[in-house]
Amino acid sequence: MKTVTSNKSGEALEVAKRVIYSLQVLLVGLFIPFLFVFGISYKMPKTKAQSQISVREQSQVSQPENTVDFGKVLSEKNS
């Protein structure tokens, strides 16, 4: 038969260890996402200056003539 002894200081130490371990897990769980967000947003330009943005009308591009003659029959050699 096992004997169970009640040790208040031992129980308090065990609870303190569990609380400290839980805090460590919580800090790691919060620190990793913080590092991810910090890493992707570090040195990103905030906004473009209004003077750097310019809008102008595109010049008209001429359409090329048709280069394929569908009326021409290919010879049997090329088929």
Residue pairs with C-beta under 8 A, 6 or more apart in sequence:
none
